[in-house]
């Protein structure tokens, strides 16, 4: 039973990715590995740009913890 599920999952994975997408992922991976070795080092970014991920995280936390304005869509039943 497990072998049948595993075989069907492998067939699904093979059908999911075309040759073009696999080649694209391989080229992107190789370029990410080779380009940093070839390109000259860059100067550090301005200080303001370093805080952009911090601002994004603060915004995401605010949105996650703020109450929703939508009406609750909850159904409660007893058994």
Secondary structure, 3 states (H helix, E strand, C coil): CHHHHHHHHHHHHHHHCCHHHHHHHHHHHHHHHHHHHHCCCCCCCCHHHHCHHHHHHHHHHHHHHCCCCCCCCCCCCCC
